[in-house]
Amino acid sequence: MRQKRYSSDLTDSQWKAIKPYFQADRRRRHDLRRDILDAILYLLKTGCQWRMLPGEFAPWQTVYYYFRRWREEGRLQCLLSALRRTVRREEGRKGEPSALIVDCQSVATSRTGGISSYDAYKNVKGRKRHLAVDTEGLPWNVLVHAAGDHESRWALQVLTPIRGRTDRDKTVFADSAYRGLEGEIKNKLDWTLDIVEREDEDSGFSVDPKRWIVERTFSWLGGWRRLNRDYERKTDTSETMVRAALLRIALNRLS
């Protein structure tokens, strides 16, 4: 059991809520998987490198092994799927939403390499985080791709996996970058795409109806230093990092 604790660590009640998803046959004197999760959250919160994890955690090679294993298994993705339904029910809503908001966030990449390109509109060379969230700001899909790719090119790839996990008809709210996809989304997903227009085109910043929700989720990610820039070589690793941060955010909303 670690003696030193950090503010990024899971609380006892939070670990109790997700522990069934990390059961193992091997008996240990302490919860190794909780220690691994705490290490991943520490890395996300502080922005440190894998090799610079404090000695209170398991060796960084062990932490990275489990992170890669859970990424390949889709463990965090499944856990986040179950958790967001629990949060919605606790807040008096149905487990599945009837509305989604989709948008992108462009972030610069580091020198590690991997897929990246230049977003001329945002003046950023890097990648885009494509999120689809419900009206509570909880994520229903995360997709990372090159920043130079237009949003409309990846919209269906973001939304289609959600269609297979829900039976409810949905209205998808998006900005003008997704204009022209109304018919395709209706034909392939049987959902309605609602383009949210800015109320005042002349003003710099505006709080747009519905779309402010996904912008708030992006702002939540800004509290995790590792996510202020994309340091990962592979896009699926970037997606797992985002899901891990959103998992902790969802856990904070459990009563």
Phi, psi and omega per residue, in radians:
M1 nan 2.265 -3.138
R2 -1.199 2.454 3.111
Q3 -1.486 -0.678 -3.097
K4 -1.635 2.321 3.141
R5 -2.022 2.746 -3.137
Y6 -2.188 2.765 -3.116
S7 -1.158 -0.347 3.121
S8 -1.428 -0.169 -3.101
D9 -1.147 2.674 3.002
L10 -1.223 2.515 3.019
T11 -1.384 2.910 3.137
D12 -1.047 -0.712 -3.119
S13 -1.202 -0.626 3.114
Q14 -1.181 -0.747 3.108
W15 -1.132 -0.664 3.124
K16 -1.076 -0.615 -3.113
A17 -1.205 -0.548 -3.064
I18 -1.924 -0.078 -3.093
K19 -0.978 -0.666 3.135
P20 -1.018 -0.378 -3.142
Y21 -1.447 -0.074 -3.096
F22 -2.217 0.525 3.142
Q23 -1.206 2.524 3.115
A24 -2.390 2.673 -3.135
D25 -1.306 -0.503 -3.069
R26 -1.344 2.256 3.133
R27 -1.476 2.383 3.112
R28 -2.318 2.820 3.128
R29 -1.282 -0.360 3.105
H30 -2.516 2.970 -3.094
D31 -1.413 1.640 -3.139
L32 -1.048 -0.700 -3.068
R33 -1.195 -0.541 3.012
R34 -1.164 -0.712 3.103
D35 -1.081 -0.695 3.124
I36 -1.139 -0.807 3.123
L37 -1.068 -0.751 3.105
D38 -1.063 -0.682 3.126
A39 -1.142 -0.722 3.123
I40 -1.133 -0.733 3.126
L41 -1.165 -0.640 3.074
Y42 -1.086 -0.783 3.133
L43 -1.075 -0.730 3.120
L44 -1.143 -0.734 -3.063
K45 -1.248 -0.700 -3.044
T46 -1.639 -0.390 -3.120
G47 1.400 0.278 -3.112
C48 -1.317 2.975 3.075
Q49 -1.484 2.788 3.131
W50 -0.967 -0.772 -3.068
R51 -1.232 -0.194 -3.094
M52 -1.847 0.289 3.044
L53 -1.105 2.407 -3.128
P54 -1.029 2.707 -3.098
G55 -1.171 -0.249 3.126
E56 -1.159 -0.406 3.134
F57 -1.528 3.071 3.008
A58 -1.109 2.792 3.089
P59 -0.911 2.504 -3.034
W60 -1.047 -0.526 3.115
Q61 -1.114 -0.649 3.110
T62 -1.203 -0.755 3.126
V63 -1.062 -0.801 -3.130
Y64 -1.170 -0.618 3.100
Y65 -1.026 -0.837 -3.134
Y66 -1.212 -0.654 3.090
F67 -1.027 -0.819 3.136
R68 -1.148 -0.689 3.128
R69 -1.123 -0.797 3.126
W70 -1.158 -0.571 3.078
R71 -1.113 -0.800 -3.118
E72 -1.199 -0.588 3.119
E73 -1.346 -0.344 -3.018
G74 1.287 0.447 -3.057
R75 -1.085 -0.843 -3.112
L76 -1.191 -0.570 3.108
Q77 -1.133 -0.776 3.105
C78 -1.146 -0.706 3.129
L79 -1.121 -0.750 3.119
L80 -1.119 -0.626 3.113
S81 -1.091 -0.772 3.127
A82 -1.228 -0.664 -3.063
L83 -1.192 -0.700 -3.102
R84 -1.168 -0.544 3.067
R85 -1.183 -0.684 3.104
T86 -1.108 -0.769 3.134
V87 -1.091 -0.738 -3.136
R88 -1.098 -0.745 -3.123
R89 -1.173 -0.652 3.101
E90 -1.119 -0.496 -3.141
E91 -1.606 0.224 3.041
G92 1.425 0.349 3.139
R93 -1.979 2.886 3.047
K94 -1.221 2.729 -3.100
G95 -1.095 -0.552 3.135
E96 -1.915 2.406 -3.097
P97 -1.414 2.809 3.037
S98 -1.852 -0.020 3.130
A99 -2.501 2.504 3.076
L100 -2.269 2.659 3.045
I101 -2.151 2.279 -3.081
V102 -2.126 2.454 3.116
D103 -2.921 3.002 -3.124
C104 -2.111 2.721 2.998
Q105 -2.293 2.139 3.118
S106 -1.542 2.280 3.114
V107 -2.302 2.544 3.120
A108 -1.276 2.633 3.077
T109 -1.785 2.867 3.093
S110 -1.642 -2.926 -3.098
R111 -1.511 0.206 -3.100
T112 -1.272 -0.267 3.139
G113 1.618 -2.868 -3.103
G114 1.644 -3.080 -3.079
I115 -1.156 2.257 3.033
S116 -2.897 2.782 3.068
S117 -2.823 3.136 -2.998
Y118 -1.702 2.219 3.027
D119 -1.668 1.795 -3.063
A120 -1.183 -0.549 -3.103
Y121 -1.207 -0.729 -3.132
K122 -1.667 -0.094 -3.132
N123 1.017 0.837 -3.109
V124 -2.295 2.301 3.010
K125 -1.782 1.966 -3.095
G126 2.977 -2.217 -3.065
R127 -2.345 2.887 3.049
K128 -1.994 2.389 2.986
R129 -1.707 2.031 -3.088
H130 -1.771 2.016 -3.089
L131 -2.029 2.501 2.921
A132 -2.116 2.049 -3.086
V133 -2.147 2.807 3.053
D134 -1.579 -3.029 -3.068
T135 -1.276 -0.117 3.032
E136 -1.631 -0.032 -3.108
G137 1.457 0.115 -3.132
L138 -1.447 2.407 -3.043
P139 -1.355 2.447 3.044
W140 -1.998 -0.243 2.944
N141 -2.882 2.612 3.104
V142 -2.287 2.288 3.109
L143 -2.446 2.300 -3.139
V144 -1.987 2.298 3.125
H145 -2.590 3.091 -3.091
A146 -1.091 2.492 -3.060
A147 -1.168 -0.461 -3.114
G148 -1.336 -0.213 3.122
D149 -1.341 2.298 -3.132
H150 -1.206 2.606 -3.103
E151 -0.976 -0.699 -3.070
S152 -1.092 -0.420 -3.124
R153 -1.215 -0.514 -3.045
W154 -1.935 -0.032 -3.039
A155 -1.018 -0.824 -3.121
L156 -1.160 -0.591 3.111
Q157 -1.194 -0.458 3.063
V158 -1.330 -0.723 -2.997
L159 -1.508 -0.561 -3.038
T160 -1.034 -0.772 3.104
P161 -1.052 -0.527 3.127
I162 -1.192 -0.652 -3.125
R163 -1.021 -0.596 -3.138
G164 -1.338 -0.179 -3.099
R165 -1.909 0.110 -3.099
T166 -2.570 2.647 3.116
D167 -1.861 -0.177 -3.076
R168 -1.373 2.446 3.012
D169 -1.244 2.556 -3.020
K170 -2.313 2.668 2.923
T171 -1.869 2.223 -3.128
V172 -1.822 2.094 3.123
F173 -1.688 2.357 -3.115
A174 -2.675 2.956 3.117
D175 -1.559 -3.049 -3.019
S176 -1.167 -0.276 3.119
A177 -1.112 -0.352 -3.116
Y178 -1.719 0.104 -3.133
R179 -1.072 2.435 -3.118
G180 1.758 -0.165 3.141
L181 -1.669 0.029 -3.063
E182 -0.981 -0.846 -3.106
G183 -1.178 -0.715 -3.113
E184 -1.157 -0.731 3.111
I185 -1.170 -0.645 3.107
K186 -1.159 -0.755 -3.089
N187 -1.253 -0.723 -3.036
K188 -1.550 -0.555 -3.077
L189 -2.003 -0.260 -3.054
D190 1.062 0.624 3.060
W191 -1.993 2.851 3.139
T192 -1.830 2.227 3.074
L193 -1.700 2.134 -3.122
D194 -1.970 1.964 3.124
I195 -1.442 2.108 -3.123
V196 -1.579 2.028 3.131
E197 -1.488 2.537 3.056
R198 -1.200 2.400 -3.096
E199 -1.266 -0.551 -3.136
D200 -2.395 1.797 -3.079
E201 -1.186 -0.399 -3.067
D202 -1.433 -0.405 -3.101
S203 -1.378 2.683 -3.133
G204 -1.245 -1.174 -3.125
F205 -1.841 2.404 3.095
S206 -2.497 2.560 3.086
V207 -1.585 1.755 -3.083
D208 -1.462 2.462 3.121
P209 -0.953 2.361 3.131
K210 1.173 -0.784 -3.053
R211 -1.152 -0.395 3.122
W212 -1.101 -0.381 -3.087
I213 -1.179 -0.804 3.128
V214 -1.221 -0.561 3.066
E215 -1.129 -0.613 3.087
R216 -1.155 -0.672 3.093
T217 -1.102 -0.714 3.068
F218 -1.074 -0.656 3.122
S219 -1.169 -0.588 3.062
W220 -1.049 -0.720 -3.138
L221 -1.119 -0.448 3.131
G222 -1.131 -0.281 3.108
G223 -1.396 -0.042 -3.129
W224 -1.955 1.898 -2.976
R225 -1.043 -0.578 -3.134
R226 -1.107 -0.410 -3.081
L227 -1.662 -0.066 3.114
N228 -1.198 -0.324 3.030
R229 -2.518 2.638 3.125
D230 -1.563 1.874 -3.093
Y231 -1.674 -0.008 -2.990
E232 -1.602 2.528 3.109
R233 -1.312 -0.687 -3.084
K234 -1.817 2.512 -3.125
T235 -1.219 -0.552 3.127
D236 -1.204 -0.491 3.029
T237 -1.201 -0.711 3.083
S238 -1.049 -0.760 3.130
E239 -1.089 -0.688 3.138
T240 -1.178 -0.654 3.083
M241 -1.069 -0.775 3.128
V242 -1.109 -0.739 -3.139
R243 -1.122 -0.655 3.134
A244 -1.112 -0.726 3.103
A245 -1.154 -0.752 3.140
L246 -1.180 -0.509 3.071
L247 -1.107 -0.793 3.118
R248 -1.139 -0.673 3.110
I249 -1.088 -0.719 3.102
A250 -1.157 -0.684 3.114
L251 -1.096 -0.607 3.129
N252 -1.139 -0.336 -3.120
R253 -1.632 -0.065 3.064
L254 -1.279 2.468 3.130
S255 -1.343 nan nan
